[in-house]
Amino acid sequence: MYEKGFEQMTKPRVVVYRHIMEHASDDTIHGSKSRILEGRTVILGLTGSVAVMRSLEIARELMRHGASVLPVMSRAACEFIGPKLVHWATGNAPVVELSGANEHVALVGNSSSRADLLLIAPCTANTIGKIATGIDDTVPTTFATTALGQGIPILLAPAMHEPMYHNPAVLRNLEIAREFGIGIIEAPVIEGKAKMADTQYVVDACIRGIAGRDSSLAGRSVLITAGRTVEYLDPIRVITNNSSGKMGVALARAAYHAGADVTLVYAKGTVEPPQGVRVIRVESAEEMMEEVLLRTKPDRNDPDILIAAAAVGDWKARTPADHKTPTHGASSLQLDLIPTPKIIDAVRTQNTSIKIVAFRAQHRLSRDDLTADARARMLRAGADMIAVNDVSIQGAGFETDTNQMIILLPDNTEIEVPMASKISVATRIIEAAAAHLL
């Protein structure tokens, strides 16, 4: 596939790799996390920053969600990372020099085989300036010029030293890029550098840029609850459950992927919420209900859908102790518990128009009993959809990375979601909500 030897450029010395547009055989990682980008193509532009070392992580993660990644490199990028390594990581030989094949037109121009998105990561200040002013003297900038003219979505992930990131000219160029409709994945400033955004955030932005364009959730407002609530018995001890928050966080990520404006009311959990999502932290069921009711009032711009995925505790102490309850010499402890509020019931009482997706977790029920119990709960709460699972099934319980669920609708429709990663299950639930509730 490679021609013998590399052509040597005039100074500055750069290695040029003659590109042959040919896909390598499928890698075992392809689609290992989800199939949301199955059949989609991402052009990955690499420019001259040391952050290019992380670009291959991004490429591999996109592939894990089913995407084909076609790399294009500037000469400066080739000085930081070799085309052979990029080829190995993506399964596709990178374009490092345009040829008579007009690769930019074939891949992001007026072509039936054009890509779904152009991501330039890292994107240097130099590259940002060229894109903002229409200069295309590198392979990535020529691809950007062509993609912008064709209407292909473009995302830029800046990376540079902090003073450069605050340069008025760079800030102006970023604003011009935004005015062109180009998405900017903001760089966090760490250790005096505007470092390329976290890999997961870049990948989430890419999925949103592709899947969110065709989703009926695009531009809609979604409110999601997640995590386990805690109820204090005293300042030290609490009543809680084993929920990790993974399913609720996956739902927030899937809704973000679908283009929604997502607010996550998050109690205790073991996973970080996705960037790009508005997060409100709570502890108790009462705090969660207050935040949810505040955001679902009919007289405000309420969300289109409430997805109530939090594992809300059922009981709390009538009067929590002010001090740690002594246990020395005690043979038993009696607790005076009262029920916690039912959040979705309160929401439905307050707002009759909002669409509500409820969740139900049960233990060791037959399938018929499981669905009957969930359907009864859906009707009592006035929910528009409910997703139920049996946590006794291996791989479908708390703290796991996988799940399986049954989605029920008021018209007796049942949708089976087989065992899969929680992000895959979450995507199915979000798709069902978009299809049946909007």
Secondary structure by P-SEA (a helix, b strand, c coil): ccccbbbbbcccbbbbbbcccccccccccccccccccccbbbbbbbcccccccaaaaaaaaaaaabbbbbbbbcaaaaaaccaaaaaaacccccccccccccccccccccccccccccccccccaaaaaaaaacccccaaaaaaaaaaaaccbbbbbccccccccccaaaaaaaaaaaaaccccccccccccccccccaaaaaaaaaaaccccccccccbbbbbbbcbbbbbccccbbbbccccaaaaaaaaaaaaaaccbbbbbcccccccccccbbbbbbccaaaaaaaaaaaaccccccccbbbccccccccccccccccccccccccccccccccccaaaaaaaaacccbbbbbbbbbccccaaaaaaaaaaaaaaacccbbbbbcccccccccccccbbbbbbccccbbbbbccccaaaaaaaaaaaaaaccc
